[in-house]
Amino acid sequence: MNFLRICVVIIFLTFGVAFIGCGGGGTKVRARQVTTGQELIDLDKAHKDGLITDKEYKKNKEKILKEAN
């Protein structure tokens, strides 16, 4: 009975360790949900509505355009 339990535990540990490697290895996948144009429109609206400063607007606009390339 103890032998069977030990075998079951070893099998579970083996499969558990094997499946950990199936996690993608830390690969980053970034799917773009919003177009660059829409991001710029949203940014412009936030700026016109006074939600962000001129400095924040320019910084984020440059970031959006850089990421688009």
Summary of the structure (lengths in Angstrom):
residues: 69
radius of gyration: 25.1
end to end distance: 63.3
largest distance: 74.0
contacts: 121
relative contact order: 0.09
helix: 72%
strand: 0%
